[in-house]
Amino acid sequence: MLLNVLIVIVTVIGMEVFACLTHRYIMHGPLGWAWHKSHHEETEGPFEKNDLYAVVFAVISGLVFIFGFVGIWPLRQVGIGLVVYGVLYFIVHDGLVHRRWPFTYVAKSGYLKRLVQAHHMHHAVGSRDGCVSFGFLYAPPIRALKEQLRANAAASQRRKERRGPVKAVRARDRVQRPALKDGADAATGQSG
């Protein structure tokens, strides 16, 4: 019995690590940004494209749960842990942080307030790069996140400054080839 409870708890903790890494490297990466971008923009209606991640993870969780209940140990406990994590995510992320429910609870102090602040700092960046705090149930200290945001902004500014003059030179030095009357390229004389 104790082992089963331990498996559920370890699964919930493992899911937070998995979700944090998935959020950072897939959702904010080139592979997953197409869906996740909707979560960083204003959307109309109750759903956003990012909700497809919840559907994918719910299907995976459901399959693990089913295989666990047909007797493949310890998938039943892992499935329960996945469901517990999903419920906590729904309560904390969709309810407390983003207020996607018809009622609101405002966290005024303690860890829940820190969790809300951390996620709002995650959304403070206007792009997929430079964000902080990728966890959903764990929030680093706010002071550390502020420092990381400042460092990310400074690094981004340095990158822009390094790229800026190069782009300007390239644009200025670009040679435009005039098209001939019949649409042929001036350099080759061939029609496109």
N, C-alpha and C positions, 0 to 999 in steps of 0.2 A: 504493500500500500504506500509506504513512504517513498519507495523508488518511483512509483507512478506519479506521485505529486512532484517529486524532484524533476522528472522528465518534463512535465508540463511547465514548471518554472524555468528550467534551462531552455526550453523551446521558446518561451516568451522573451527571455533575455537574448537568445540567439536571433530571434526575429528582429529585435531592435537593431542589433549589429548589422544583420542582413539588409534591413530597410534603410539604414543610414548609408551603407555602401551603395546600394541600388539607387537611392536618391541622388547621391553625389556623382557616381560614375556612369550611370545609365540614364536616369531622368534628366540630369543636367549635362549629359554627354551628347555627342552627335546622334547616337542611336535612339535615344528616348525623348529628346527635347520636343519633337513634333507633337507628342501627346501632352507632355508636361507643361509646355509653354502656356497652354490655356489656363493653368493654375496660377500663373504669374501675371495674368492680364484680367481686365474686367470682362466678365461674361454675363450674358443674359440667360435667365432661366435657372432652374435648380441644378442642372448638370453641366459639366464641362468635359472636354475630351480627356483630360487627366483622369477622370473617373474610370476610364477603361483599365487603368492599372488595378483598381480595386476589383473589377470583374475578373481579370486574369488571376490575381492572387486568391480570390474567393473560389475560383474553379480548382486551382491547385490545392487549396486547403480542403475543399470538399472531397477531392479524390483521395487525399491522404486520410481523411476522416473515414471515408467508405472502406478503403483497404484495411484500416485499423479495426473497423467493426466486423469485418469478415474474418478477423483472426490473425492478421500479420502484426505481431508484437514488435516494437512498441509504437507502431503507427497510430494506434488509438490515442495514446497519450500525447504524441506529437500533434495529431489533429486537434485535440482539445486545446493544446497550447497555441496553435495557429488561430483557432477561433477566439480564444481569450485575447490574443494580441489584436486581432481584427476588431473586436468590440472596443478594446481600449483605444485603438487608433480612431475609430469612429467617434467615440465620446470626446477624446481630447482634441484631435485635429479638426474634424468636421464640426463638432459642437462647440467646444470651448474656444478654440483658436479662431476658426473662420465663421462661426455663428451661422451655420447652414441649417440650423433648426429653427422652428417657429418661436422658441423662447431662448433667452440668453442668461448666462451666468457670468458675472464679471469677477475674475480673480483679482483680489485686492492686495494679497500678500502671499508670501511663502513660495513654495515650489511651483504651484500652478501659475502664479503670476510670472515667474521666471520662464516657464515653458512658453507662455503666450508671448512674452517679450522676445524671447530667442527666435521664435518662428516669425514674428513680425520683422525682426532684423534680417532674417533670411530673405524676406520679400522686399527689403529696402533697396536691393540692387536691381536695376532695371534690365538685367540680362541674365543669361545662364551662367556667366562667369563672375567670379568675385563674391559669390554668396557665402554665407556662414551658416552654421548650425543645421546639419542635414538630418539629425535624428527627429523622431516624432514623440518619443516618450522621455528622452534624455535631453536636457538642456545644459550646455556648459555655462559657467558663470557669465553674467552679462558684461562685466568689465572686460573679460577676455574676448568676448565677441566684438565689443566696440573696438578694442585694439586690433583685432584681426580685420575688421571692416576698414579701419584706417589704413592698415598695411596693404590690404588688397587694393584700395583706391589709389594709394601712392604707387604701387607696382603697375597698375593699369595706366596711370598717367605717364610713368616712365616709358612704358611700351608705346604709348601713343606718340610721345615726343621722339622716340627713336624711329618710329615708322613715318611720322609726319613729313619730314624733309625728303625722305626717299620717295614717297608717293608724289610729292609736289614736283620733284625733279623729273620723275618718270612721266608725269602728265605734261609737263612743259616741253620735254624733249620728244614726245610722241609725234611721229610723222603721219600726217593724214594723206592717204593716197586718193586723189580725186578719181571719181568714176568717169568713164567715157560716156558719150551720149547714148550708146546702145547698151550700156550696163556693163561693159567690159572693164576689167581692172587696168588701171593706168600702168602699173609696173609690168604686168604680163601681157596685156593686150587681149586676154582671153575673156570670153563671156562667162558670167557666174551662173 
